[in-house]
Amino acid sequence: MEGTKRVNIKIGTKVSIVLKQDQRSGDLTEGTVEKVLTNSPNHPHGIKVRLDSGDVGRVKQIHR
């Protein structure tokens, strides 16, 4: 499932995101989506979300 399409991401979805400070290293942070921050239907670098931990980043993986 693609993290570049907003339709695939809902509140409560388990995802892995890349934080702004981790973009160079590619380190991922796992969590549950609290809020979807990107308004457009898709974004080439991933939909921006806020996790329930407060971390903000772009979705790279969606977990089932």
TALINNOR-V919062 format. One record per residue. SS is DSSP state (a for helix, b for strand, c for the rest). NEAR is the number of other C-alpha atoms within 10 Angstrom. D_LAST is the distance of its C-alpha to the last C-alpha in Angstrom with 2 decimals. Layout:
[[SS & NEAR & D_LAST] [SS & NEAR & D_LAST]]
This chain:
[[c & 11 & 9.18] [c & 15 & 12.07] [c & 23 & 12.66] [c & 20 & 16.18] [b & 17 & 15.82] [a & 20 & 16.08] [a & 11 & 15.01] [a & 14 & 11.31] [c & 21 & 11.43] [c & 14 & 12.31] [c & 14 & 13.68] [c & 13 & 11.47] [c & 16 & 8.31] [b & 18 & 7.29] [b & 22 & 8.78] [b & 22 & 11.42] [b & 30 & 14.75] [b & 24 & 18.19] [b & 18 & 20.99] [a & 12 & 24.32] [a & 10 & 26.14] [a & 13 & 23.62] [c & 13 & 23.75] [c & 9 & 26.37] [c & 8 & 24.80] [c & 13 & 21.21] [c & 12 & 20.03] [b & 18 & 16.53] [b & 17 & 15.90] [b & 17 & 12.68] [b & 19 & 12.48] [b & 18 & 11.71] [b & 24 & 13.21] [b & 19 & 16.63] [b & 17 & 18.20] [b & 17 & 17.83] [c & 14 & 21.05] [c & 15 & 21.34] [c & 10 & 23.21] [c & 9 & 23.33] [c & 11 & 20.93] [b & 16 & 20.04] [c & 15 & 21.05] [c & 8 & 21.59] [c & 12 & 20.61] [c & 20 & 17.44] [c & 26 & 17.21] [b & 23 & 18.81] [b & 24 & 17.26] [b & 20 & 18.48] [b & 24 & 16.36] [c & 14 & 17.48] [c & 11 & 19.39] [c & 12 & 21.40] [c & 17 & 20.35] [b & 21 & 20.46] [b & 23 & 19.17] [b & 25 & 17.57] [b & 27 & 13.89] [b & 20 & 13.53] [b & 18 & 9.83] [b & 16 & 6.71] [c & 11 & 3.79] [c & 7 & 0.00]]
